[in-house]
């Protein structure tokens, strides 16, 4: 799926961060979401690599990156920690400043990265996310039904891990396949990559720890930053799916303006998995923003 890309995985603070790289030009980091891996970018990364030095990475707990046991407060899966992984990966690759596009969980990591490392992130694009704090504060019945996994994955270990490990293929079909576009957007080789990685028993724990951090320590970090008036400083583009839950349940631009008053954005003609459902539309908007 990534012909011409080289494996540039690195060990960061004792944890392997798996990554591929190709291209030349300004640096661009691509971060995936749940329950996927870097493979989500296979339809757009080669085109982006014509103008950028593109790095596609797996978040800790996902894909082929390290999956350490969670700490009692889940701090080693906080978005702050996951963002630092990626900053140090890029530094190890000789790319100290870069733009970042993050989908889903990767969008939350990317936003935290822009807050914590303003001298590192030059431009930020988030895909189909609203701020975590706002989404929990505004949880409705419709949102809870659609994003049931937000409330399932945060249960204490080993309950959700045990159920995921029992049938990882069913879990993928009930998360990815239950969205507006079904399973149609996912190329067989991409789906196989997602299933292979989720079939690693450690992955179930990693993704649960990601969500356990989001309902605890991540909210504490966000609340502290809002109280202190901390904002995302770089140019910021927020895109989301017209057919998805973010569009139906939230006002993503209004919520992101609390973090960056100048944020621009719009809904795209697709559902949640933008890089696989609408790659050409995403490329049009992303390239215009990144090269402006």
C-alpha positions in Angstrom: 0.0 0.0 0.0 2.9 2.4 0.6 5.2 1.7 -2.4 8.3 3.9 -2.2 8.0 4.5 1.6 10.8 3.3 3.9 10.5 2.0 7.4 11.8 4.7 9.8 10.5 3.3 13.1 12.3 4.5 16.2 12.5 3.8 19.9 11.1 6.7 21.9 11.6 6.6 25.7 11.8 2.8 25.5 8.7 2.4 23.3 8.8 1.5 19.6 7.0 4.0 17.4 6.3 2.4 14.0 6.5 4.8 11.0 7.1 4.9 7.2 8.5 7.9 5.3 8.7 9.1 1.7 8.9 12.3 -0.4 10.8 15.5 -0.2 9.9 19.0 0.9 8.3 20.4 4.1 7.6 17.8 6.7 4.1 16.4 7.2 3.0 13.9 9.9 -0.1 11.8 9.4 -1.8 10.3 12.5 -4.6 7.7 12.3 -7.5 7.0 14.7 -9.3 4.1 16.3 -9.4 1.2 15.6 -7.0 1.6 12.7 -3.3 2.1 11.9 -1.2 4.2 9.6 -2.8 2.2 6.7 -5.8 4.6 6.7 -3.5 7.0 4.7 -2.7 4.6 1.8 -5.0 6.5 -0.6 -3.6 9.9 0.1 0.0 9.6 1.3 1.6 8.9 -2.1 0.1 12.1 -3.5 1.1 14.1 -0.5 4.7 12.8 -0.8 5.0 14.5 -4.2 5.2 17.9 -2.3 6.1 16.9 1.3 8.3 14.7 3.3 5.5 12.5 4.6 5.7 10.4 7.7 2.9 8.0 8.5 3.1 6.7 12.1 1.2 4.3 14.4 0.2 5.8 17.8 1.4 4.0 20.9 -1.0 1.2 21.6 -2.0 0.8 18.0 -0.6 -0.8 14.8 3.0 -2.0 15.1 3.9 0.6 17.7 4.7 -0.4 21.3 1.8 -1.2 23.7 3.0 -0.9 27.3 0.8 -1.8 30.2 -1.3 1.1 31.4 -0.4 3.0 34.5 -2.9 3.5 37.3 -3.8 7.0 36.1 -3.4 6.0 32.4 -0.9 8.9 32.0 1.3 6.8 29.7 -1.6 6.8 27.2 -2.6 10.5 27.7 -2.7 12.5 24.5 0.1 14.6 26.0 2.3 11.4 26.1 1.2 10.2 22.7 1.9 13.6 21.2 5.4 13.6 22.7 6.1 10.2 21.1 5.5 11.7 17.7 7.4 14.9 18.3 10.4 12.8 19.4 10.0 10.5 16.4 10.1 13.5 14.0 13.2 14.9 15.8 14.9 11.5 15.5 14.2 11.8 11.7 15.7 15.2 11.5 12.3 16.9 11.1 12.1 19.3 14.1 9.1 21.3 12.7 6.2 19.9 10.7 2.6 20.1 9.7 0.3 17.4 11.0 -3.0 15.9 9.8 -4.8 13.8 12.4 -7.9 11.7 12.0 -10.1 10.7 14.9 -7.8 9.8 17.8 -4.9 11.1 15.8 -6.7 14.4 15.6 -6.9 14.6 19.4 -3.2 13.8 19.6 -2.4 16.4 17.0 -4.4 19.1 18.8 -2.6 18.3 22.0 0.7 18.4 20.2 -0.1 21.9 18.8 -0.9 23.1 22.4 2.1 21.5 24.0 4.6 22.1 21.3 3.7 25.4 19.5 7.2 25.8 18.1 7.1 22.4 16.5 3.7 22.2 14.8 3.5 24.6 11.8 0.0 23.8 10.6 -2.8 21.6 12.0 -5.6 19.6 10.2 -8.1 17.6 12.2 -10.5 15.1 10.6 -13.9 14.3 12.0 -13.3 15.3 15.6 -14.6 18.0 18.0 -12.7 18.7 21.2 -12.8 15.8 23.6 -14.0 17.9 26.6 -16.9 19.3 24.6 -18.0 15.9 23.3 -18.2 14.5 26.8 -19.9 17.5 28.2 -22.5 17.5 25.4 -23.1 13.8 25.3 -26.6 13.1 24.1 -28.6 9.9 23.6 -27.9 10.0 19.9 -24.2 10.4 20.4 -24.0 7.7 23.1 -25.8 5.2 20.8 -23.5 6.0 17.9 -20.2 6.2 19.9 -21.0 3.3 22.3 -17.3 2.3 22.2 -16.4 5.5 24.1 -18.3 4.2 27.1 -17.4 0.5 26.6 -13.6 0.9 26.3 -13.2 2.9 29.5 -14.5 0.1 31.7 -11.8 -1.3 34.0 -9.4 -3.9 32.7 -9.7 -6.7 31.7 -13.4 -6.6 30.8 -13.4 -4.7 27.4 -10.0 -6.2 26.4 -11.4 -9.7 27.0 -14.4 -9.1 24.7 -12.3 -7.6 21.9 -9.8 -10.4 22.0 -12.5 -12.9 21.7 -13.4 -11.8 18.2 -11.3 -8.8 16.8 -12.9 -9.2 13.4 -16.4 -8.7 14.9 -15.2 -5.7 16.8 -13.9 -4.1 13.6 -17.2 -4.8 11.8 -19.2 -3.3 14.7 -17.1 -0.1 14.8 -15.8 0.6 11.4 -18.5 -1.2 9.5 -21.4 0.4 11.5 -20.7 3.9 10.3 -22.5 5.6 7.5 -20.5 4.0 4.6 -20.3 0.5 6.0 -17.3 -1.5 5.0 -17.2 -0.4 1.4 -14.4 2.3 1.8 -11.9 -0.1 3.1 -9.5 -1.8 0.7 -9.0 -5.5 1.4 -5.3 -5.0 2.1 -6.1 -2.1 4.5 -8.8 -4.1 6.4 -6.3 -7.0 6.6 -3.8 -4.7 8.2 -6.3 -3.5 10.8 -7.3 -7.0 11.6 -3.8 -8.3 11.9 -2.9 -5.5 14.4 -6.1 -5.8 16.4 -5.5 -9.6 16.6 -2.4 -8.9 18.7 -3.8 -9.3 22.3 -1.7 -6.2 23.5 -3.6 -4.0 21.0 -6.9 -4.5 22.9 -5.3 -3.1 26.0 -3.6 -0.3 24.2 -6.8 1.1 22.6 -8.7 0.7 25.9 -5.9 2.7 27.7 -6.2 5.4 25.1 -9.9 5.8 25.9 -9.4 5.5 29.7 -6.9 8.3 29.5 -9.4 10.4 27.5 -12.1 10.2 30.2 -9.7 11.1 33.0 -6.2 12.7 32.6 -6.9 14.1 29.2 -9.9 16.0 30.5 -7.8 17.4 33.3 -5.2 18.6 30.9 -7.9 20.2 28.7 -9.7 21.9 31.6 -6.4 23.3 32.9 -5.5 24.7 29.5 -8.9 26.3 29.0 -8.8 27.9 32.4 -5.4 29.3 31.7 -6.5 30.6 28.3 -4.0 28.5 26.4 -4.7 28.2 22.7 -3.5 26.6 19.5 -1.3 29.1 17.8 -0.7 27.7 14.3 -3.0 27.9 11.3 -5.8 25.3 11.9 -8.2 23.6 9.5 -11.0 21.4 10.9 -12.7 19.0 8.4 -15.5 16.5 9.2 -17.9 14.2 7.5 -21.3 15.6 6.4 -22.8 12.1 7.0 -21.2 11.5 10.4 -21.9 11.9 14.1 -19.8 15.0 14.5 -22.0 16.8 12.0 -25.2 15.6 13.6 -24.4 16.0 17.3 -21.9 18.9 17.6 -20.9 22.3 16.2 -17.2 21.5 15.6 -16.1 24.9 14.4 -17.7 26.7 17.3 -16.1 24.2 19.7 -12.6 24.5 18.1 -12.9 28.3 18.2 -12.5 28.1 22.0 -9.0 26.8 21.2 -8.2 28.8 18.1 -10.5 31.7 17.1 -9.1 31.7 13.6 -9.9 28.0 12.8 -11.4 27.4 9.4 -13.3 24.3 8.3 -16.2 22.6 6.7 -18.1 19.3 6.3 -17.0 17.1 3.4 -19.3 14.8 1.4 -18.6 11.6 3.3 -18.8 9.9 6.7 -16.2 9.4 9.4 -13.3 7.7 7.6 -12.4 10.7 5.4 -9.0 9.5 4.0 -10.6 6.3 2.8 -14.1 7.5 1.9 -13.2 10.8 0.1 -9.4 10.8 -0.6 -9.6 13.2 -3.6 -11.8 15.7 -1.7 -9.5 15.5 1.3 -6.4 16.1 -0.9 -8.0 19.2 -2.5 -8.7 20.8 0.8 -5.5 19.7 2.6 -3.1 20.7 -0.2 -4.8 24.1 -0.5 -4.4 24.7 3.2 -0.9 23.3 3.6 0.5 25.2 0.6 -1.3 28.5 1.1 
